[in-house]
Amino acid sequence: MPEFEQILNSIIDALSGNVARALVVLGIIIAGIIWVFSGNSAGLRRLAQVILGGSLIVGAASLVSLLFPG
């Protein structure tokens, strides 16, 4: 396997592994704190953005493998 494929595989593993999940959870916690101490509509919008973005990041590898098997 060429070196660039190994690099790409390590990036995919990092974005779909425990580190990515921990960062998403941390982002949700921070967005929740922002929601508590700011205007509710602005904080709720930020919280929704973090949850959606995090789920896209964590689930991207499985989504691609589902759409393009093989």
N, CA, C and O atoms as a Tinker XYZ file with bonds, in Angstrom:
   280  protein
     1  N      0.848000   -1.176000    0.000000    73     2
     2  CA     0.000000    0.000000    0.000000    64     1     3
     3  C      0.892000    1.237000    0.000000    63     2     4     5
     4  O      1.807000    1.345000    0.816000    81     3
     5  N      0.625000    2.172000   -0.917000    73     3     6
     6  CA     1.437000    3.390000   -0.947000    64     5     7
     7  C      1.314000    4.185000    0.351000    63     6     8     9
     8  O      0.359000    4.037000    1.114000    81     7
     9  N      2.298000    5.017000    0.565000    73     7    10
    10  CA     2.366000    5.780000    1.817000    64     9    11
    11  C      1.184000    6.734000    1.981000    63    10    12    13
    12  O      0.686000    6.905000    3.093000    81    11
    13  N      0.727000    7.356000    0.894000    73    11    14
    14  CA    -0.381000    8.297000    1.022000    64    13    15
    15  C     -1.679000    7.595000    1.415000    63    14    16    17
    16  O     -2.526000    8.196000    2.076000    81    15
    17  N     -1.848000    6.324000    1.017000    73    15    18
    18  CA    -3.034000    5.581000    1.433000    64    17    19
    19  C     -2.979000    5.258000    2.924000    63    18    20    21
    20  O     -4.011000    5.256000    3.593000    81    19
    21  N     -1.807000    4.991000    3.439000    73    19    22
    22  CA    -1.665000    4.758000    4.874000    64    21    23
    23  C     -1.988000    6.021000    5.661000    63    22    24    25
    24  O     -2.612000    5.960000    6.720000    81    23
    25  N     -1.560000    7.159000    5.138000    73    23    26
    26  CA    -1.858000    8.428000    5.797000    64    25    27
    27  C     -3.355000    8.687000    5.794000    63    26    28    29
    28  O     -3.914000    9.098000    6.812000    81    27
    29  N     -4.013000    8.452000    4.660000    73    27    30
    30  CA    -5.455000    8.655000    4.578000    64    29    31
    31  C     -6.208000    7.693000    5.487000    63    30    32    33
    32  O     -7.193000    8.077000    6.117000    81    31
    33  N     -5.752000    6.451000    5.558000    73    31    34
    34  CA    -6.394000    5.486000    6.453000    64    33    35
    35  C     -6.245000    5.890000    7.913000    63    34    36    37
    36  O     -7.169000    5.698000    8.703000    81    35
    37  N     -5.101000    6.443000    8.280000    73    35    38
    38  CA    -4.929000    6.878000    9.669000    64    37    39
    39  C     -5.812000    8.084000    9.982000    63    38    40    41
    40  O     -6.290000    8.223000   11.108000    81    39
    41  N     -6.033000    8.960000    8.993000    73    39    42
    42  CA    -6.939000   10.094000    9.195000    64    41    43
    43  C     -8.369000    9.599000    9.365000    63    42    44    45
    44  O     -9.094000   10.086000   10.232000    81    43
    45  N     -8.779000    8.642000    8.549000    73    43    46
    46  CA   -10.132000    8.074000    8.664000    64    45    47
    47  C    -10.304000    7.400000   10.020000    63    46    48    49
    48  O    -11.344000    7.553000   10.661000    81    47
    49  N     -9.297000    6.659000   10.458000    73    47    50
    50  CA    -9.380000    6.008000   11.778000    64    49    51
    51  C     -9.494000    7.040000   12.897000    63    50    52    53
    52  O    -10.238000    6.840000   13.858000    81    51
    53  N     -8.757000    8.139000   12.771000    73    51    54
    54  CA    -8.819000    9.174000   13.808000    64    53    55
    55  C    -10.177000    9.862000   13.837000    63    54    56    57
    56  O    -10.679000   10.193000   14.910000    81    55
    57  N    -10.778000   10.080000   12.664000    73    55    58
    58  CA   -12.061000   10.776000   12.608000    64    57    59
    59  C    -13.242000    9.876000   12.939000    63    58    60    61
    60  O    -14.341000   10.375000   13.179000    81    59
    61  N    -13.045000    8.581000   12.957000    73    59    62
    62  CA   -14.155000    7.692000   13.293000    64    61    63
    63  C    -13.913000    6.921000   14.582000    63    62    64    65
    64  O    -14.678000    6.015000   14.915000    81    63
    65  N    -12.876000    7.264000   15.298000    73    63    66
    66  CA   -12.538000    6.525000   16.512000    64    65    67
    67  C    -12.987000    7.230000   17.780000    63    66    68    69
    68  O    -13.842000    8.116000   17.760000    81    67
    69  N    -12.385000    6.811000   18.876000    73    67    70
    70  CA   -12.759000    7.323000   20.191000    64    69    71
    71  C    -12.388000    8.783000   20.387000    63    70    72    73
    72  O    -13.079000    9.505000   21.105000    81    71
    73  N    -11.304000    9.227000   19.758000    73    71    74
    74  CA   -10.892000   10.621000   19.895000    64    73    75
    75  C    -11.947000   11.550000   19.301000    63    74    76    77
    76  O    -12.279000   12.575000   19.897000    81    75
    77  N    -12.465000   11.200000   18.148000    73    75    78
    78  CA   -13.492000   12.031000   17.521000    64    77    79
    79  C    -14.754000   12.051000   18.365000    63    78    80    81
    80  O    -15.373000   13.103000   18.526000    81    79
    81  N    -15.141000   10.919000   18.901000    73    79    82
    82  CA   -16.341000   10.873000   19.755000    64    81    83
    83  C    -16.149000   11.723000   21.002000    63    82    84    85
    84  O    -17.069000   12.422000   21.426000    81    83
    85  N    -14.964000   11.669000   21.587000    73    83    86
    86  CA   -14.692000   12.478000   22.773000    64    85    87
    87  C    -14.747000   13.966000   22.446000    63    86    88    89
    88  O    -15.259000   14.759000   23.237000    81    87
    89  N    -14.222000   14.347000   21.288000    73    87    90
    90  CA   -14.282000   15.760000   20.891000    64    89    91
    91  C    -15.710000   16.215000   20.646000    63    90    92    93
    92  O    -16.062000   17.351000   20.963000    81    91
    93  N    -16.532000   15.343000   20.085000    73    91    94
    94  CA   -17.938000   15.686000   19.859000    64    93    95
    95  C    -18.658000   15.868000   21.189000    63    94    96    97
    96  O    -19.420000   16.820000   21.360000    81    95
    97  N    -18.422000   14.965000   22.122000    73    95    98
    98  CA   -19.046000   15.081000   23.439000    64    97    99
    99  C    -18.591000   16.366000   24.130000    63    98   100   101
   100  O    -19.401000   17.059000   24.746000    81    99
   101  N    -17.315000   16.682000   24.031000    73    99   102
   102  CA   -16.799000   17.923000   24.607000    64   101   103
   103  C    -17.443000   19.137000   23.950000    63   102   104   105
   104  O    -17.772000   20.108000   24.631000    81   103
   105  N    -17.625000   19.090000   22.639000    73   103   106
   106  CA   -18.287000   20.185000   21.936000    64   105   107
   107  C    -19.730000   20.356000   22.361000    63   106   108   109
   108  O    -20.212000   21.481000   22.491000    81   107
   109  N    -20.427000   19.243000   22.581000    73   107   110
   110  CA   -21.822000   19.314000   23.045000    64   109   111
   111  C    -21.883000   19.908000   24.449000    63   110   112   113
   112  O    -22.779000   20.698000   24.748000    81   111
   113  N    -20.956000   19.541000   25.299000    73   111   114
   114  CA   -20.926000   20.100000   26.652000    64   113   115
   115  C    -20.675000   21.603000   26.605000    63   114   116   117
   116  O    -21.352000   22.371000   27.288000    81   115
   117  N    -19.707000   22.020000   25.803000    73   115   118
   118  CA   -19.399000   23.447000   25.686000    64   117   119
   119  C    -20.577000   24.211000   25.098000    63   118   120   121
   120  O    -20.904000   25.303000   25.561000    81   119
   121  N    -21.216000   23.640000   24.078000    73   119   122
   122  CA   -22.381000   24.303000   23.491000    64   121   123
   123  C    -23.521000   24.388000   24.491000    63   122   124   125
   124  O    -24.256000   25.376000   24.501000    81   123
   125  N    -23.684000   23.373000   25.333000    73   123   126
   126  CA   -24.704000   23.422000   26.377000    64   125   127
   127  C    -24.424000   24.512000   27.389000    63   126   128   129
   128  O    -25.345000   25.197000   27.834000    81   127
   129  N    -23.176000   24.680000   27.755000    73   127   130
   130  CA   -22.805000   25.750000   28.685000    64   129   131
   131  C    -23.069000   27.114000   28.055000    63   130   132   133
   132  O    -23.560000   28.023000   28.723000    81   131
   133  N    -22.745000   27.258000   26.773000    73   131   134
   134  CA   -23.020000   28.506000   26.074000    64   133   135
   135  C    -24.520000   28.778000   26.041000    63   134   136   137
   136  O    -24.955000   29.919000   26.199000    81   135
   137  N    -25.307000   27.726000   25.836000    73   135   138
   138  CA   -26.752000   27.877000   25.785000    64   137   139
   139  C    -27.306000   28.360000   27.128000    63   138   140   141
   140  O    -28.221000   29.182000   27.173000    81   139
   141  N    -26.747000   27.844000   28.209000    73   139   142
   142  CA   -27.222000   28.229000   29.532000    64   141   143
   143  C    -26.934000   29.703000   29.817000    63   142   144   145
   144  O    -27.772000   30.399000   30.389000    81   143
   145  N    -25.759000   30.177000   29.423000    73   143   146
   146  CA   -25.347000   31.524000   29.784000    64   145   147
   147  C    -25.588000   32.565000   28.697000    63   146   148   149
   148  O    -25.161000   33.709000   28.851000    81   147
   149  N    -26.254000   32.206000   27.609000    73   147   150
   150  CA   -26.522000   33.180000   26.548000    64   149   151
   151  C    -28.013000   33.200000   26.254000    63   150   152   153
   152  O    -28.808000   32.560000   26.943000    81   151
   153  N    -28.376000   33.945000   25.221000    73   151   154
   154  CA   -29.764000   33.934000   24.779000    64   153   155
   155  C    -30.125000   32.541000   24.303000    63   154   156   157
   156  O    -29.350000   31.916000   23.579000    81   155
   157  N    -31.265000   32.055000   24.690000    73   155   158
   158  CA   -31.613000   30.664000   24.421000    64   157   159
   159  C    -31.676000   30.335000   22.943000    63   158   160   161
   160  O    -31.271000   29.240000   22.552000    81   159
   161  N    -32.163000   31.231000   22.110000    73   159   162
   162  CA   -32.277000   30.902000   20.689000    64   161   163
   163  C    -30.899000   30.800000   20.034000    63   162   164   165
   164  O    -30.664000   29.907000   19.219000    81   163
   165  N    -29.995000   31.704000   20.384000    73   163   166
   166  CA   -28.651000   31.655000   19.801000    64   165   167
   167  C    -27.882000   30.442000   20.319000    63   166   168   169
   168  O    -27.192000   29.771000   19.551000    81   167
   169  N    -27.996000   30.158000   21.605000    73   167   170
   170  CA   -27.298000   29.005000   22.172000    64   169   171
   171  C    -27.853000   27.692000   21.658000    63   170   172   173
   172  O    -27.100000   26.748000   21.419000    81   171
   173  N    -29.178000   27.624000   21.483000    73   171   174
   174  CA   -29.791000   26.401000   20.961000    64   173   175
   175  C    -29.366000   26.161000   19.514000    63   174   176   177
   176  O    -29.150000   25.020000   19.107000    81   175
   177  N    -29.247000   27.225000   18.752000    73   175   178
   178  CA   -28.778000   27.091000   17.362000    64   177   179
   179  C    -27.350000   26.555000   17.334000    63   178   180   181
   180  O    -27.035000   25.678000   16.530000    81   179
   181  N    -26.495000   27.067000   18.194000    73   179   182
   182  CA   -25.100000   26.604000   18.262000    64   181   183
   183  C    -25.050000   25.139000   18.701000    63   182   184   185
   184  O    -24.258000   24.359000   18.174000    81   183
   185  N    -25.887000   24.769000   19.656000    73   183   186
   186  CA   -25.921000   23.386000   20.121000    64   185   187
   187  C    -26.344000   22.449000   18.995000    63   186   188   189
   188  O    -25.765000   21.374000   18.832000    81   187
   189  N    -27.338000   22.845000   18.225000    73   187   190
   190  CA   -27.779000   22.024000   17.098000    64   189   191
   191  C    -26.680000   21.901000   16.046000    63   190   192   193
   192  O    -26.504000   20.835000   15.456000    81   191
   193  N    -25.947000   22.976000   15.810000    73   191   194
   194  CA   -24.845000   22.940000   14.842000    64   193   195
   195  C    -23.746000   21.990000   15.300000    63   194   196   197
   196  O    -23.193000   21.244000   14.492000    81   195
   197  N    -23.430000   22.014000   16.578000    73   195   198
   198  CA   -22.379000   21.135000   17.096000    64   197   199
   199  C    -22.808000   19.677000   17.002000    63   198   200   201
   200  O    -22.015000   18.819000   16.615000    81   199
   201  N    -24.058000   19.394000   17.354000    73   199   202
   202  CA   -24.535000   18.014000   17.300000    64   201   203
   203  C    -24.567000   17.506000   15.859000    63   202   204   205
   204  O    -24.124000   16.391000   15.585000    81   203
   205  N    -25.080000   18.307000   14.952000    73   203   206
   206  CA   -25.136000   17.893000   13.549000    64   205   207
   207  C    -23.742000   17.730000   12.956000    63   206   208   209
   208  O    -23.464000   16.734000   12.287000    81   207
   209  N    -22.878000   18.687000   13.192000    73   207   210
   210  CA   -21.515000   18.599000   12.675000    64   209   211
   211  C    -20.754000   17.425000   13.250000    63   210   212   213
   212  O    -20.033000   16.736000   12.528000    81   211
   213  N    -20.906000   17.191000   14.542000    73   211   214
   214  CA   -20.229000   16.059000   15.176000    64   213   215
   215  C    -20.716000   14.727000   14.663000    63   214   216   217
   216  O    -19.926000   13.810000   14.440000    81   215
   217  N    -22.020000   14.619000   14.474000    73   215   218
   218  CA   -22.530000   13.346000   13.962000    64   217   219
   219  C    -22.096000   13.114000   12.517000    63   218   220   221
   220  O    -21.877000   11.972000   12.114000    81   219
   221  N    -21.970000   14.173000   11.742000    73   219   222
   222  CA   -21.460000   14.023000   10.377000    64   221   223
   223  C    -19.995000   13.592000   10.378000    63   222   224   225
   224  O    -19.593000   12.751000    9.573000    81   223
   225  N    -19.209000   14.159000   11.267000    73   223   226
   226  CA   -17.791000   13.809000   11.333000    64   225   227
   227  C    -17.610000   12.358000   11.762000    63   226   228   229
   228  O    -16.857000   11.607000   11.142000    81   227
   229  N    -18.302000   11.971000   12.823000    73   227   230
   230  CA   -18.134000   10.618000   13.354000    64   229   231
   231  C    -18.733000    9.573000   12.409000    63   230   232   233
   232  O    -18.180000    8.482000   12.275000    81   231
   233  N    -19.855000    9.888000   11.753000    73   231   234
   234  CA   -20.523000    8.909000   10.914000    64   233   235
   235  C    -20.146000    8.940000    9.449000    63   234   236   237
   236  O    -20.708000    8.185000    8.656000    81   235
   237  N    -19.205000    9.797000    9.065000    73   235   238
   238  CA   -18.867000    9.947000    7.651000    64   237   239
   239  C    -18.290000    8.660000    7.058000    63   238   240   241
   240  O    -18.661000    8.277000    5.948000    81   239
   241  N    -17.410000    8.004000    7.763000    73   239   242
   242  CA   -16.772000    6.795000    7.227000    64   241   243
   243  C    -17.793000    5.683000    7.018000    63   242   244   245
   244  O    -17.765000    4.996000    5.998000    81   243
   245  N    -18.685000    5.506000    7.974000    73   243   246
   246  CA   -19.688000    4.447000    7.809000    64   245   247
   247  C    -20.711000    4.818000    6.735000    63   246   248   249
   248  O    -21.233000    3.933000    6.057000    81   247
   249  N    -21.003000    6.096000    6.572000    73   247   250
   250  CA   -21.925000    6.524000    5.523000    64   249   251
   251  C    -21.347000    6.266000    4.143000    63   250   252   253
   252  O    -22.059000    5.803000    3.251000    81   251
   253  N    -20.076000    6.557000    3.955000    73   251   254
   254  CA   -19.425000    6.317000    2.668000    64   253   255
   255  C    -19.368000    4.829000    2.369000    63   254   256   257
   256  O    -19.613000    4.419000    1.234000    81   255
   257  N    -19.050000    4.014000    3.365000    73   255   258
   258  CA   -18.997000    2.569000    3.132000    64   257   259
   259  C    -20.390000    1.996000    2.865000    63   258   260   261
   260  O    -20.523000    0.990000    2.168000    81   259
   261  N    -21.421000    2.630000    3.415000    73   259   262
   262  CA   -22.784000    2.195000    3.132000    64   261   263
   263  C    -23.196000    2.553000    1.710000    63   262   264   265
   264  O    -23.843000    1.755000    1.030000    81   263
   265  N    -22.825000    3.748000    1.257000    73   263   266
   266  CA   -23.196000    4.199000   -0.076000    64   265   267
   267  C    -22.370000    3.522000   -1.169000    63   266   268   269
   268  O    -22.882000    3.250000   -2.254000    81   267
   269  N    -21.107000    3.252000   -0.889000    73   267   270
   270  CA   -20.196000    2.677000   -1.867000    64   269   271
   271  C    -19.553000    1.420000   -1.304000    63   270   272   273
   272  O    -18.396000    1.462000   -0.886000    81   271
   273  N    -20.265000    0.311000   -1.281000    73   271   274
   274  CA   -19.682000   -0.917000   -0.697000    64   273   275
   275  C    -18.552000   -1.465000   -1.575000    63   274   276   277
   276  O    -18.527000   -1.292000   -2.794000    81   275
   277  N    -17.630000   -2.130000   -0.894000    73   275   278
   278  CA   -16.563000   -2.772000   -1.641000    64   277   279
   279  C    -15.243000   -2.234000   -1.451000    63   278   280
   280  O    -14.284000   -2.723000   -2.048000    81   279
